[in-house]
Amino acid sequence: MRVTKADIMFGLQRLLEVYPRAKHLPDDPAKLTEIYHRELDDLDVDVFRAGVNAYCKSDARYFPKPGELRACGQRIAKPEGDPEDAMTRWEREWPERGAKDPLPCPVCGAVDTWADSSPFKGQRRFVPHDPAKHQAAGIAFIGRSTADLLGAAPA
């Protein structure tokens, strides 16, 4: 659910209890709410609330800009469609799919294959993930990477 003006106003009131209002910001709560709503209206309400909560508990010294609240919230909250949630679902569902209909990794797109190492040659499925894509997304993976299999990474 998207953040509303009421959510923004409540969050700003909480922030004003902890931080002094910046001099360039309007004194009128409705005008201040309008500014922050204009900049943050695309956020999920849980992301906004997490941002306000995290900022209030941080060691910040100044009233936050909208972008600072956005960044804090996105680091903390786990909104729907989060790659980590998709990865968890994938880890639960991929074993049920056969090799003829593989389920690609939601982060790197890798599909499962058959192990070529002894003693499981041709008997064990695994997914050769792309560690660079996982690292960029901040999502860990279990197993060997494509680089490991090609001998490019140290053992």
C-alpha positions, 0 to 999 in steps of 0.5 A, spaced: 500 500 500 502 506 498 504 512 503 498 517 504 499 524 506 496 522 513 502 517 514 507 522 512 504 527 517 505 522 522 512 520 520 514 528 520 511 529 527 515 523 530 521 526 526 520 533 529 520 530 536 527 528 535 530 533 530 529 541 529 526 543 523 530 545 518 530 553 517 528 553 509 522 548 510 515 551 511 512 552 518 505 549 516 505 542 517 500 541 511 505 544 506 511 540 509 507 534 508 505 536 501 513 537 500 514 530 503 508 526 500 510 529 493 517 526 493 515 520 497 508 518 494 511 512 490 513 508 496 510 503 500 507 505 507 512 500 510 518 502 507 516 509 509 515 507 516 521 503 516 525 509 514 522 514 519 524 509 525 531 507 522 532 515 522 530 516 528 534 511 531 540 513 528 546 518 530 543 523 524 544 530 527 539 534 522 532 533 520 532 528 514 531 530 506 526 525 503 531 522 499 534 520 506 528 517 509 527 513 502 534 510 502 533 508 510 527 505 508 529 501 502 535 498 506 531 496 512 524 494 509 522 488 505 517 490 500 513 485 496 517 483 490 523 483 494 529 479 490 530 476 497 523 474 498 523 471 490 530 467 492 527 464 498 521 462 494 525 459 488 529 455 493 523 452 496 520 451 489 526 449 484 527 442 487 520 440 485 521 442 477 525 437 473 531 438 469 526 438 462 522 444 465 528 448 470 526 454 474 531 460 473 534 463 479 530 470 480 537 473 481 542 471 476 537 467 471 542 460 472 538 454 471 540 447 474 544 442 471 547 435 473 553 435 477 559 432 473 564 431 479 565 424 481 562 420 485 555 423 483 556 424 475 550 425 472 546 423 479 546 430 482 542 437 480 546 443 482 545 451 480 551 454 477 550 461 480 553 468 477 556 471 483 557 478 481 549 478 480 548 476 486 553 480 490 550 486 486 543 484 488 546 483 495 543 476 495 547 470 497 547 463 494 548 456 496 553 452 491 558 453 486 559 458 482 560 458 474 567 461 475 568 455 480 566 450 475 570 453 469 576 453 474 577 461 474 576 461 482 580 458 487 578 452 490 
